[in-house]
Amino acid sequence: MSLAAEIQERLKGIFPELLGIRLTEVTPERVLAELTVRPEICTTGGVMHGGAFMAFADTLGAVGTIANLPPGARTTTIESKTNFIGAAPVGARVIGESTPLHRGRTTMVWQTRISAESGKLLALVTQTQMVLPAPANSSGN
């Protein structure tokens, strides 16, 4: 099973699945995913809610960190900044690409570009993930 499929399975039944995030590639250097804009994740204007953009990017940065964690370690977001550049209407498919800016022992910083299928940039997110060490008696993620 690919790393993308393995992590997608771990996301079943929780918020990223509710949003409709589909991981298409996961490596320690890059995370790619897509999401189809549904009315449930939109504003009253029929465009993707800013919080949905942020949650999409947050998930991808966390997944990238997970792909880089030592055995038994966990992660949590400690900072995130979003620039909203364009809108995504209901029915649009948006693509997220997250790449690391820093992969350290205690923190990792990821930048996520969210684009329309046409390639137009819709949002740019930079987030910091804290690496939480494995508990002394841990033996896995």
URSUL-V535105 format. One record per pair of residues at least 12 apart in sequence whose C-alpha atoms are under 7 Angstrom apart, sorted by the first residue. I is the first residue (numbers start at 1). GAP is how many residues later the second one is. D is the distance in Angstrom with one decimal. If there is no record, write none. Layout:
((I GAP D) (I GAP D))
//
This chain:
((3 23 5.9) (4 19 5.8) (4 20 6.3) (4 21 5.5) (4 22 4.9) (8 15 6.4) (16 43 6.9) (20 15 5.7) (20 16 7.0) (21 12 6.7) (21 13 6.0) (21 14 5.0) (22 12 5.3) (22 13 6.3) (27 40 6.4) (28 36 6.1) (28 39 5.1) (28 40 5.5) (29 70 6.0) (29 71 6.5) (30 34 6.7) (30 67 7.0) (30 68 5.7) (30 69 4.8) (31 29 6.3) (31 33 6.0) (31 66 5.7) (31 67 5.1) (31 68 6.7) (32 64 5.7) (32 65 4.7) (32 66 6.6) (33 62 5.9) (33 63 5.2) (33 64 6.7) (34 59 6.7) (34 60 5.6) (34 61 4.5) (34 62 6.0) (35 58 5.6) (35 59 5.4) (35 60 6.6) (36 55 6.2) (36 56 5.8) (36 57 4.3) (36 58 6.3) (37 52 6.8) (37 53 5.0) (37 54 5.2) (37 55 5.4) (37 56 6.2) (38 52 5.4) (38 53 6.2) (39 51 6.0) (46 43 5.9) (46 44 5.9) (47 40 6.2) (47 41 5.3) (47 42 4.2) (47 43 5.8) (48 39 6.8) (48 40 5.4) (48 41 6.2) (54 28 6.9) (57 39 7.0) (57 55 5.8) (57 68 6.6) (60 38 6.1) (61 37 6.1) (61 49 5.5) (62 67 6.9) (65 43 6.7) (71 69 5.3) (71 70 5.8) (72 62 4.5) (72 66 5.8) (72 67 5.7) (72 68 4.1) (72 69 4.2) (73 58 6.8) (73 59 5.6) (73 60 4.6) (73 61 4.2) (73 68 6.1) (74 57 6.0) (74 58 5.0) (74 59 6.6) (74 60 6.9) (74 67 6.9) (75 54 6.3) (75 55 5.5) (75 56 4.8) (75 57 5.5) (76 53 5.5) (76 54 5.4) (77 51 6.0) (77 52 4.4) (77 53 6.2) (78 50 5.7) (78 51 5.7) (78 52 6.3) (79 48 5.4) (79 49 5.1) (80 45 7.0) (80 46 5.8) (80 47 4.1) (80 48 6.4) (81 44 5.6) (81 45 5.4) (81 46 6.3) (82 41 6.8) (82 42 5.8) (82 43 4.4) (82 44 6.7) (83 40 5.5) (83 41 5.2) (83 42 6.4) (84 38 6.3) (84 39 4.6) (84 40 6.7) (85 36 6.7) (85 37 4.8) (85 38 5.3) (86 35 6.9) (86 36 4.2) (86 37 6.8) (87 35 6.2) (93 23 6.5) (93 24 6.2) (94 20 6.6) (94 21 5.6) (94 22 4.8) (94 23 6.1) (95 19 5.6) (95 20 5.3) (95 21 6.3) (95 22 6.7) (96 16 6.4) (96 17 5.7) (96 18 4.4) (96 19 6.5) (97 15 5.4) (97 16 5.3) (97 17 6.6) (98 12 6.3) (98 13 5.4) (98 14 4.1) (98 15 6.5) (99 12 5.5) (99 13 6.5) (106 24 5.9) (106 25 4.9) (107 21 6.7) (107 22 5.5) (107 23 4.5) (107 24 5.4) (108 20 5.7) (108 21 5.1) (108 22 6.5) (109 18 5.6) (109 19 4.4) (109 20 6.2) (110 16 5.7) (110 17 5.5) (110 18 6.5) (111 14 5.6) (111 15 4.4) (111 16 6.5) (112 12 5.8) (112 13 5.1) (112 14 6.4) (113 12 6.6))
//
